[in-house]
Amino acid sequence: MSTTQPVKHDHRSARPPSLRSVPALEWELHERLGNGGAVRRSRLLDLLDACATMPVVSLVAPPGYGKSVLLEQWAERDPRRFAWLPSGTGEAPTAVAGLVSAWRSSARPGVLVLDGADEVGGEACLEAAVALLERLPAPSQVAVSGRVELPAIAGLRAQGRVVEIGAAELAMDMEEAATLLRAAGLDASDAEVADLVRRTEGWPAALYLAALSARAVGSGTGRGVELVEGDRFVADYLESAVLSELSPRQRRFLVRTSVLDRLCGPLCDALLASSRSVEQLEFFERSSLPLVPLDRNRRWYRHHNLLRELLRAELERREPGTARELSHRAARWCARNGLPEPAIEYGMRAGDADLVARLVEEAAPPAYHDGRAATVQRWLDWLDRNRLVQRYPAVAALGAGVHLSCGRLATAERWMAAAAAPEGGDLSRRVGPLATLRAAICDHGAERMRQDAELAMELLPPSSRWRPAALLLLAVARLLSGDPGGADAALAGAVEVAEDAGATVTASVALAEQAILAMDLEDWAGAEALAGRARATVAGAGLEGYASSALPYAVAARAAIHRGDVAEADADLGRAERLLPRLTHAIPFQAVQARLELVRARTALMDVSGARALLHQAEDVLRRRPGLGVLEDQAAELRSQLEAIHADVAGASSLTAAELRLLPHLATHHSFREIGEELHLSPHTVKTQAIAIYRKFGVSSRSQAIQRAADLGVLAS
């Protein structure tokens, strides 16, 4: 590789006096990243190699992202000639023409580099270079870098002639960040590096400043992460490199919009009582301010994390109390424009309880069924922390349901009491939801559960978000009362209503209940389909961590065992059992049903000790919540089955996939030789597997093994 540099100023020739100045930081960072430095931008260099036939390479990012360093590393690695063109002067077009004339006589391609293209003359230099590019040997390129995108790039983009590398691509990943921090003398753990990368968003200069901060106070592992937020090195750098050239009006725009999680023109207009925010945002993006676009249409943006921290601190310092009013304006705008969840967040910051309560009542059910229970819980915690629960009984009923689903019975009952308070307005509108909650708690047996569910169905309007849950509870009450036919019809209705309403939690449980009924009827094809739908609903809505998902996972495990898929059964059993601590007697029928299904699965796999432990848990719930009808009978029957299994098999290994595959064939009249021909196994192998099954079942003959398999639910009897 050779380079030709008509005018190239080496900014590394003298060390600036203060590490707190922008040139000093860039000098230090250049040393860490440069050709002789520790951090090689290999993934970016690979990208440049892959785009060697693209006429123009554009690097646009705020200062401190290593644009110049990447160009130097590229020149060192690439075999082509590189020439740095002068920027900030009127010499660029002349220099380009001279280089083209010198290079045309050679067959070697080259790269014309305009570093700092946003300085005076950059646009003319780029246009001259691109115009003369076709006269150079292929594959030659023009590389242009700077803080601001040159206007000519837009035309090149439309022609498909430019590869663009921005801040998102220049941001450091975990490996690069760890290397940079070590080179700067900071021994950070993997967790600390990950936290720094998250908070700095991989900005190389900010990462380096974090290391300097830690080093300045003589701290070791752990301190670097703590010192990023509000650190003077970071603040000084952002002030000098990013904010110093802004006008007072531009700076005020950024400071005041720092209260926003996401920015768009109309929202900023509402916040600032302005009408030109779209233009302002476009200007900031063109200026490569750390403003991150959030969609391809460039409608929504957000501030870079570090910049937002600095701006928020300035807002509090210069205009104390203003953030609350600005958050209030943002909440009102979001509420008017169909963005309830951001409106809730801004409303909480503004302390607008009425707005928050109204929007939580609207937004909490879909958010909960969309797998975002933690978000809903945070909203409820805010209301509780500010002692607002009793002021909003409709929200109190919703909160009670969420707390019940998480197994927190005492908290749920407190919220139910708030929902039932007579001073909370029209009590008649709350009777249906309260009846639904009482049916779920089921603290007076199956018959009272049925009555509560019927009352809820009578009082809840067809459009009520409570109706799918009430219909599911009515179906379960019929099941517990020994009416499987009525339960099945109600469950089908519950599935349809829940899916139509987007009540995914309810739909997943109702499908699992249907699968259990199908298994009881030995309709394994139907059970398999229903269990698959229940499991798919859980996965599709992100409900893997919900306690209610224990039942769908348990029935999916039983279906997997029946078809001989031990690996999948084990995975679903593990998923279900991890959720059991949250599946308490708060909703007792689910707590017992899930555990009984797991008992059946563990018994089928001959994990008798595991089955007994699960049955003990189910019996404990039944003692605390007596009167659960057929579940008590099922628990007693399973206890008898487990006690009948020979003590020698307690804790024995699960049946293997091969043994489960063989089981259905043992129930036929075929000989071992005929079974072997069907399974493509030798008679000896079939006999060996059969004997292993006898041993695990604690029996001594084929007929006894078949009967035991039927008793355990592995085979239809």
C-alpha positions in Angstrom: 0.0 0.0 0.0 1.2 3.5 -0.8 -0.3 6.8 0.0 -0.2 10.1 -1.8 -1.1 13.1 0.3 -1.1 16.5 -1.5 -2.0 18.3 1.7 -2.4 16.2 4.8 -2.0 17.7 8.2 -0.8 15.2 10.9 -2.7 16.1 13.9 -0.7 13.7 16.0 2.6 15.7 15.7 2.2 17.5 19.1 0.4 16.5 22.2 -2.2 19.1 23.4 -1.8 20.3 26.9 -5.1 19.3 28.5 -6.9 16.0 28.3 -10.1 17.8 28.9 -10.0 19.6 25.6 -11.6 18.1 22.5 -8.4 18.0 20.4 -6.6 16.4 23.4 -9.2 13.7 23.7 -9.1 13.0 19.9 -5.4 12.8 20.1 -5.5 10.3 22.9 -8.3 8.3 21.2 -6.4 8.3 17.9 -3.4 6.8 19.6 -5.7 4.0 21.0 -7.5 3.3 17.7 -4.9 4.2 15.1 -2.7 1.9 13.0 -0.5 1.1 15.9 -3.3 1.1 18.5 -5.0 -1.8 20.2 -8.5 -1.6 18.6 -8.8 -2.8 15.1 -12.2 -2.0 13.4 -12.1 -5.4 11.7 -15.9 -5.6 11.1 -16.0 -2.2 9.4 -12.9 -3.0 7.4 -14.6 -6.2 6.2 -17.6 -4.0 5.2 -15.4 -1.7 3.2 -13.7 -4.6 1.5 -17.1 -6.0 0.5 -18.1 -2.6 -1.0 -14.9 -2.1 -3.0 -16.9 -1.6 -6.2 -19.2 1.1 -4.8 -18.0 4.5 -6.2 -18.4 6.5 -3.0 -18.0 5.7 0.7 -19.6 8.2 3.1 -18.8 8.3 6.8 -21.0 10.8 8.7 -21.0 10.8 12.5 -20.5 13.1 15.5 -16.9 13.7 16.6 -15.3 11.0 18.6 -16.6 8.1 16.5 -13.2 7.2 14.9 -14.0 8.2 11.3 -10.4 9.3 10.6 -8.9 6.3 12.3 -11.1 4.0 10.3 -9.9 5.6 7.1 -6.3 5.2 8.2 -6.8 1.6 9.1 -8.4 1.0 5.8 -5.5 2.6 3.9 -3.0 0.4 5.8 -4.9 -2.8 5.0 -6.1 -2.1 1.4 -3.5 -2.7 -1.4 -4.7 0.3 -3.4 -3.2 3.8 -3.4 -4.8 6.3 -1.0 -4.6 10.1 -1.3 -5.8 12.5 1.3 -7.3 15.6 -0.4 -7.1 19.0 1.2 -10.2 20.3 3.0 -10.9 23.7 4.3 -9.3 25.4 1.3 -10.0 26.0 -2.4 -7.2 23.7 -3.5 -9.3 20.5 -3.6 -10.5 20.4 -7.2 -7.0 21.2 -8.4 -5.5 18.5 -6.2 -8.1 16.0 -7.5 -7.3 16.8 -11.1 -3.6 16.5 -10.4 -4.0 13.1 -8.8 -6.2 11.8 -11.6 -3.6 12.9 -14.1 -0.8 11.2 -12.2 -2.8 8.0 -11.6 -4.2 7.5 -15.1 -0.9 6.3 -16.4 -0.9 3.5 -14.0 -3.2 0.4 -13.9 -3.4 0.6 -10.1 -6.7 1.7 -8.7 -6.8 4.1 -5.8 -9.0 5.8 -3.1 -9.4 9.5 -2.9 -10.0 10.5 0.7 -11.7 13.7 1.8 -11.6 13.7 5.6 -13.4 16.6 7.2 -15.6 17.1 4.1 -18.0 19.4 5.9 -15.3 22.1 6.0 -15.0 24.8 3.4 -14.6 23.4 -0.1 -15.8 19.9 0.7 -18.8 19.9 -1.6 -16.7 21.1 -4.6 -14.0 18.6 -3.8 -16.5 15.7 -3.7 -18.2 16.8 -6.9 -14.8 17.1 -8.7 -13.6 13.7 -7.4 -16.8 11.9 -8.4 -16.8 13.5 -11.8 -13.3 12.3 -12.5 -13.7 8.9 -10.9 -14.5 7.1 -14.1 -11.1 8.2 -15.5 -9.3 6.2 -12.8 -8.5 2.5 -13.0 -11.2 0.3 -11.5 -12.0 -0.3 -8.8 -11.3 3.2 -7.6 -13.3 5.0 -4.9 -13.9 8.3 -3.2 -14.2 8.3 0.6 -15.7 11.3 2.3 -16.1 11.8 6.0 -17.4 14.5 8.3 -20.0 15.6 10.9 -22.5 16.8 8.3 -23.7 15.0 5.2 -22.8 16.9 2.0 -25.8 17.7 -0.2 -24.3 15.7 -3.1 -24.7 12.5 -1.1 -28.4 12.6 -1.4 -28.2 12.4 -5.2 -25.6 9.6 -5.1 -27.9 7.7 -2.7 -30.8 8.0 -5.2 -28.4 6.6 -7.9 -27.3 3.7 -5.7 -23.7 4.8 -5.9 -22.8 5.3 -2.2 -22.3 3.1 0.8 -23.0 4.9 4.0 -21.4 4.3 7.4 -22.9 6.3 10.2 -22.8 6.5 14.0 -24.7 3.2 14.3 -22.1 1.3 12.3 -19.1 3.2 13.9 -20.4 2.5 17.5 -18.2 -0.1 19.2 -19.5 -3.5 20.1 -18.6 -5.4 23.3 -15.3 -6.8 22.1 -14.1 -3.5 20.7 -15.1 -1.6 23.8 -13.4 -4.1 26.1 -10.2 -3.7 24.1 -10.4 0.1 24.2 -11.0 0.1 28.0 -8.1 -2.2 28.6 -5.8 -0.1 26.4 -6.9 2.9 28.5 -6.0 1.1 31.7 -9.4 0.1 33.0 -9.9 -3.5 33.9 -13.7 -3.8 33.6 -15.8 -6.9 34.0 -18.0 -8.2 31.1 -21.1 -6.9 32.9 -19.5 -3.5 33.3 -18.4 -3.3 29.7 -21.9 -4.3 28.7 -23.4 -1.5 30.9 -21.0 1.0 29.5 -21.8 0.1 25.9 -25.5 0.3 26.6 -25.2 3.7 28.2 -22.7 5.2 25.8 -24.4 3.4 22.9 -20.9 2.4 21.8 -19.6 6.0 21.3 -15.8 5.5 21.3 -15.0 8.9 22.8 -17.5 8.4 25.6 -16.2 4.9 26.3 -12.7 6.3 26.5 -13.8 9.1 28.8 -15.3 6.5 31.1 -11.9 4.9 31.4 -10.3 8.2 32.0 -12.8 9.0 34.7 -12.2 5.8 36.5 -8.5 6.2 36.2 -8.5 9.8 37.4 -9.9 8.7 40.8 -7.8 5.6 41.0 -10.8 3.3 40.8 -10.7 -0.3 39.6 -13.3 -2.7 38.4 -16.8 -1.4 38.8 -16.1 2.3 39.3 -15.9 3.1 35.6 -19.6 2.2 35.1 -20.6 4.4 38.0 -18.8 7.4 36.8 -20.3 7.7 33.3 -23.6 9.5 34.2 -23.0 13.2 34.9 -19.2 12.8 34.8 -17.3 16.0 34.2 -15.1 14.5 31.4 -18.2 13.4 29.5 -20.0 16.7 30.1 -16.9 18.8 29.0 -16.6 16.7 25.9 -20.2 17.0 24.9 -20.2 20.7 25.6 -17.1 21.4 23.6 -17.6 19.0 20.7 -21.3 18.9 20.3 -23.2 21.9 21.9 -20.7 24.8 21.7 -21.6 25.9 18.2 -25.4 25.8 18.6 -27.4 29.0 18.7 -29.2 29.8 22.0 -32.5 29.0 20.2 -31.2 25.6 19.0 -29.8 24.8 22.4 -33.1 25.7 24.1 -34.9 23.4 21.7 -32.6 20.5 22.7 -32.7 21.3 26.5 -36.5 21.4 26.6 -37.1 18.3 24.4 -34.8 16.3 26.7 -37.9 15.4 28.7 -39.1 13.3 25.8 -38.3 9.7 25.3 -39.1 10.0 21.6 -39.3 13.2 19.5 -41.3 14.1 16.4 -42.1 17.5 14.9 -45.7 17.8 16.1 -44.9 16.6 19.6 -42.1 19.1 19.9 -44.4 21.9 18.5 -46.9 21.1 21.3 -44.1 21.0 23.9 -42.5 24.3 22.8 -45.6 26.2 21.4 -43.7 26.3 18.1 -44.5 25.4 14.5 -41.1 24.7 13.0 -39.9 21.7 14.9 -39.7 19.4 11.9 -37.2 21.8 10.3 -35.2 21.9 13.5 -35.0 18.1 13.8 -34.0 17.8 10.2 -31.3 20.4 10.7 -29.9 18.5 13.8 -29.9 15.2 11.9 -28.0 16.8 8.9 -25.6 18.3 11.4 -24.9 14.9 12.8 -25.9 15.8 16.3 -26.3 12.7 18.4 -30.0 12.4 17.4 -31.0 8.8 16.7 -33.7 8.2 14.0 -36.2 5.6 15.0 -38.0 4.9 11.7 -37.1 4.8 8.1 -39.2 7.9 7.3 -37.2 10.0 9.8 -40.4 11.0 11.6 -39.4 9.9 15.1 -36.1 10.4 16.8 -34.6 10.2 20.3 -31.7 11.9 21.9 -28.5 10.0 22.4 -28.4 8.7 26.0 -25.4 10.7 27.2 -26.6 13.9 25.5 -30.0 13.6 27.1 -28.5 13.2 30.5 -26.5 16.4 30.0 -29.5 18.3 28.7 -31.8 17.1 31.5 -29.3 18.3 34.0 -29.1 21.7 32.4 -32.9 21.9 32.3 -33.2 21.2 36.0 -30.3 23.7 36.8 -31.6 26.6 34.6 -35.4 26.0 34.7 -36.3 24.1 37.9 -39.8 22.8 37.8 -40.2 23.2 34.0 -39.7 19.5 33.3 -43.0 18.8 35.1 -45.0 21.2 32.9 -43.3 20.0 29.7 -44.1 16.4 30.7 -47.7 17.4 31.2 -47.9 18.9 27.7 -46.3 15.8 26.3 -48.8 13.6 28.1 -51.8 15.5 26.8 -50.5 15.5 23.2 -49.8 11.7 23.3 -53.3 11.1 24.7 -54.9 13.1 22.0 -52.9 11.4 19.3 -53.6 7.7 20.2 -50.4 7.0 22.1 -51.7 6.0 25.5 -48.6 4.3 26.8 -46.2 7.2 26.3 -49.0 9.4 27.7 -49.0 7.3 30.9 -45.3 7.7 31.3 -45.3 11.4 30.8 -48.4 11.7 33.0 -46.7 9.9 35.8 -43.7 12.3 35.6 -46.1 15.2 35.6 -48.1 13.8 38.5 -51.4 13.9 36.5 -53.3 11.2 38.4 -56.6 11.6 36.6 -55.0 11.2 33.2 -52.8 8.3 34.3 -55.8 6.4 35.8 -58.0 7.0 32.7 -55.3 5.8 30.4 -54.2 2.8 32.5 -57.8 1.5 32.5 -57.6 1.7 28.6 -54.0 0.5 28.1 -53.4 -2.1 30.8 -55.4 -5.0 29.4 -53.9 -5.0 25.9 -50.4 -4.5 27.4 -50.9 -7.3 29.8 -52.0 -9.7 27.1 -49.2 -8.6 24.9 -46.6 -10.0 27.4 -45.8 -6.7 29.1 -46.9 -7.5 32.6 -43.9 -5.7 34.0 -44.9 -2.4 32.3 -48.5 -2.7 33.7 -47.1 -3.5 37.1 -45.0 -0.4 37.0 -48.1 1.7 36.3 -50.0 0.1 39.1 -47.1 0.5 41.5 -47.1 4.3 40.7 -50.7 4.5 41.6 -50.2 2.5 44.8 -47.1 4.4 45.8 -49.0 7.7 45.5 -52.0 6.3 47.4 -54.4 6.7 44.5 -55.9 3.2 44.3 -59.1 4.1 46.2 -59.7 7.1 44.0 -60.0 5.0 40.9 -62.1 1.8 41.6 -62.1 0.6 37.9 -58.3 0.7 37.9 -58.3 -1.0 41.3 -60.3 -3.9 39.9 -57.8 -4.2 37.0 -54.9 -4.1 39.5 -56.5 -6.8 41.6 -56.6 -9.1 38.6 -53.0 -8.5 37.8 -51.9 -9.1 41.4 -54.0 -12.3 41.5 -52.4 -13.6 38.3 -49.0 -13.1 39.9 -49.9 -15.0 43.0 -50.2 -12.0 45.4 -53.5 -12.7 47.1 -53.2 -10.3 50.0 -52.4 -7.4 47.6 -55.2 -8.4 45.3 -57.7 -8.4 48.1 -56.6 -4.9 49.2 -57.2 -3.7 45.7 -60.5 -5.5 45.5 -61.6 -3.7 48.7 -60.7 -0.4 47.0 -62.7 -1.4 43.9 -65.7 -2.2 46.1 -65.6 1.1 48.1 -69.1 2.7 48.0 -67.6 6.2 47.6 -66.0 5.3 44.3 -69.0 6.3 42.1 -71.3 3.9 40.3 -70.9 0.6 42.1 -73.1 -1.3 39.7 -70.5 -1.0 37.0 -68.0 -2.8 39.3 -70.1 -5.7 40.4 -69.3 -7.8 37.2 -65.5 -7.4 37.5 -65.7 -8.0 41.2 -67.7 -11.2 40.7 -65.1 -12.3 38.1 -62.3 -11.8 40.7 -64.2 -13.7 43.4 -64.8 -16.6 41.0 -61.0 -16.7 40.3 -60.2 -16.7 44.0 -62.7 -19.5 44.5 -62.4 -19.5 48.3 -65.8 -21.0 48.9 -65.7 -24.1 46.6 -66.7 -24.9 43.0 -70.5 -24.2 43.5 -69.9 -20.7 44.7 -67.3 -20.2 41.9 -70.0 -21.2 39.4 -72.5 -18.7 40.9 -70.0 -15.9 40.9 -69.1 -16.6 37.2 -72.7 -16.7 36.2 -73.3 -13.4 37.9 -70.4 -11.9 36.1 -71.6 -13.1 32.8 -75.1 -11.7 33.5 -73.7 -8.3 34.4 -70.8 -7.8 32.0 -71.7 -6.2 28.7 -70.6 -8.1 25.6 -67.9 -5.5 24.9 -66.4 -5.8 28.4 -62.7 -6.8 28.6 -63.6 -8.9 31.6 -66.0 -11.1 29.7 -63.4 -13.7 28.3 -62.1 -14.3 31.8 -65.6 -14.7 33.2 -66.6 -17.2 30.5 -63.4 -19.2 31.2 -64.1 -19.3 34.9 -67.7 -20.4 34.2 -66.4 -23.3 32.1 -63.9 -24.3 34.8 -66.6 -24.1 37.5 -68.7 -26.6 35.4 -65.7 -28.8 35.0 -65.0 -28.8 38.7 -68.7 -29.6 39.4 -68.5 -32.7 37.2 -70.0 -31.4 34.0 -67.4 -31.9 31.4 -69.8 -31.6 28.5 -71.0 -28.1 29.7 -67.4 -27.2 30.4 -66.3 -28.1 26.9 -69.0 -26.0 25.3 -68.2 -23.0 27.5 -64.4 -23.4 26.8 -65.0 -23.3 23.1 -66.9 -20.1 23.6 -64.2 -18.7 25.9 -61.5 -19.4 23.3 -63.4 -17.7 20.5 -64.3 -14.6 22.7 -60.7 -14.4 24.1 -59.0 -14.6 20.7 -61.4 -12.1 19.2 -60.7 -9.7 22.1 -56.9 -10.3 22.0 -57.1 -11.7 25.5 -54.1 -14.1 24.9 -53.6 -15.1 28.5 -57.3 -16.3 28.8 -57.1 -18.0 25.4 -54.0 -19.9 26.2 -55.5 -21.3 29.5 -58.8 -22.1 27.8 -57.1 -24.1 25.1 -55.1 -26.0 27.7 -58.3 -26.8 29.5 -59.8 -28.1 26.3 -56.7 -30.2 25.7 -57.1 -31.8 29.2 -60.7 -32.7 28.4 -59.5 -34.3 25.1 -56.9 -36.3 26.9 -59.5 -37.5 29.4 -61.5 -38.8 26.4 -58.3 -40.4 24.9 -58.6 -38.1 21.9 -54.9 -37.7 21.6 -55.0 -36.2 18.1 -57.3 -33.5 19.3 -55.3 -33.0 22.5 -52.1 -32.6 20.5 -53.7 -29.9 18.3 -55.2 -28.0 21.3 -52.0 -28.2 23.3 -50.0 -27.0 20.3 -52.3 -24.0 19.9 -52.1 -23.2 23.6 -48.3 -23.3 23.5 -48.2 -21.2 20.3 -50.4 -18.6 21.9 -48.0 -18.4 24.8 -45.0 -18.0 22.5 -46.7 -15.6 20.1 -47.7 -13.2 22.9 -44.5 -13.4 24.9 -46.2 -15.0 27.9 -43.3 -17.4 28.7 -42.8 -15.8 32.1 -46.5 -15.6 33.1 -47.6 -18.0 35.9 -50.7 -18.8 33.8 -48.5 -20.4 31.2 -47.6 -23.3 33.5 -50.8 -25.1 32.5 -50.3 -24.8 28.7 -46.7 -26.0 29.1 -47.8 -29.0 31.3 -50.4 -30.2 28.7 -47.9 -29.7 25.9 -45.4 -31.9 27.9 -48.1 -34.7 28.2 -48.8 -34.5 24.5 -45.1 -34.7 23.7 -44.7 -37.8 26.0 -47.6 -39.5 24.2 -45.9 -39.1 20.8 -42.6 -40.2 22.2 -40.7 -36.8 22.1 -38.9 -37.0 25.4 -36.6 -34.0 24.7 -39.5 -31.6 24.0 -41.4 -33.0 27.0 -38.5 -32.4 29.3 -38.1 -28.8 28.0 -41.8 -28.0 28.5 -41.8 -29.6 32.0 -38.9 -27.4 32.9 -40.7 -24.3 31.7 -43.8 -25.2 33.6 -42.1 -26.1 36.8 -40.1 -22.8 36.8 -43.4 -20.9 36.9 -44.9 -22.9 39.8 -43.7 -20.6 42.6 -45.8 -17.8 41.1 -48.8 -20.1 40.6 -50.2 -20.0 44.2 -53.5 -20.6 45.9 -54.5 -17.0 44.8 -56.1 -18.8 41.7 -56.4 -22.3 43.2 -57.9 -24.2 40.3 -55.0 -23.2 38.1 -52.4 -24.0 40.8 -53.9 -27.5 41.3 -54.6 -28.3 37.7 -51.1 -27.4 36.5 -49.5 -29.5 39.2 -51.7 -32.5 38.6 -50.9 -32.4 34.9 -47.2 -32.3 35.8 -47.8 -35.2 38.2 -49.2 -37.2 35.3 -46.3 -36.2 33.0 -43.6 -37.1 35.6 -45.3 -40.4 36.4 -45.4 -41.3 32.7 -41.7 -40.6 32.5 -41.2 -42.8 35.7 -39.9 -39.8 37.7 -41.9 -41.0 40.6 -40.1 -38.9 43.2 -40.7 -35.8 41.1 -44.4 -36.7 40.7 -44.8 -37.2 44.4 -43.3 -33.8 45.2 -45.6 -32.1 42.7 -48.6 -34.0 44.1 -47.7 -32.8 47.6 -47.8 -29.2 46.4 -51.2 -29.7 44.8 -52.6 -31.3 48.0 -51.3 -28.3 50.0 -53.3 -26.0 47.8 -56.4 -28.2 48.1 -56.1 -28.1 51.9 -56.0 -24.3 51.8 -58.8 -24.1 49.2 -61.2 -27.1 49.8 -64.2 -27.8 47.7 -62.6 -27.9 44.3 -64.7 -30.8 43.2 -63.2 -33.2 40.7 -59.7 -31.9 41.4 -59.8 -33.4 44.8 -60.9 -36.8 43.3 -58.1 -36.6 40.7 -55.5 -35.9 43.4 -56.6 -38.8 45.4 -56.6 -41.1 42.4 -53.0 -40.0 41.5 -51.9 -40.6 45.1 -53.2 -44.2 44.9 -51.4 -44.7 41.6 -48.1 -43.4 42.9 -48.4 -45.5 46.0 -49.0 -48.6 43.9 -45.8 -48.2 41.9 -43.1 -50.4 43.3 -40.7 -48.6 45.6 -37.7 -49.8 43.4 -38.8 -47.5 40.5 -39.1 -44.3 42.6 -36.7 -41.9 41.0 -35.8 -44.2 38.2 -34.7 -42.9 34.8 -37.3 -41.6 32.4 -38.3 -43.7 29.4 -36.0 -43.0 26.5 -37.4 -41.8 23.1 -36.8 -45.3 21.7 -38.7 -46.9 24.5 -41.6 -44.5 24.1 -41.6 -45.3 20.4 -41.8 -49.0 21.2 -44.6 -48.8 23.7 -47.6 -48.5 21.3 -46.2 -51.6 19.4 -46.2 -53.7 22.6 -49.9 -53.2 22.8 -50.4 -55.0 19.5 -50.4 -58.8 18.9 -47.2 -58.6 16.9 -44.1 -60.5 17.9 -40.8 -58.9 18.7 -39.5 -60.0 15.3 -42.5 -58.4 13.5 -42.2 -55.2 15.6 -38.5 -55.1 14.7 -39.3 -55.3 11.0 -41.7 -52.4 11.3 -39.3 -50.2 13.3 -36.2 -51.4 11.3 -34.7 -52.9 14.5 -33.4 -56.4 15.2 -35.5 -58.6 17.4 -32.7 -58.6 20.0 -32.9 -54.7 20.2 -36.7 -54.8 20.6 -36.4 -57.3 23.4 -33.8 -55.3 25.2 -35.9 -52.2 25.0 -39.0 -54.0 26.2 -37.1 -55.5 29.2 -35.9 -51.9 30.1 -39.6 -50.8 30.0 -40.6 -53.7 32.3 -37.9 -52.8 34.7 -38.8 -49.1 34.8 -42.5 -49.9 35.2 -41.8 -52.4 38.0 -43.5 -55.2 36.1 -42.4 -58.6 34.7 -44.5 -59.1 31.5 -45.6 -57.5 28.4 -49.3 -57.4 29.4 -48.5 -55.9 32.7 -46.4 -53.2 31.0 -49.2 -52.3 28.7 -51.6 -52.0 31.6 -49.1 -49.9 33.5 -48.6 -47.6 30.5 -52.4 -47.2 30.2 -52.7 -46.4 33.9 -49.9 -43.7 33.6 -51.5 -42.1 30.6 -48.7 -43.1 28.2 -51.1 -45.3 26.2 -54.8 -45.2 25.7 -56.4 -48.0 27.7 
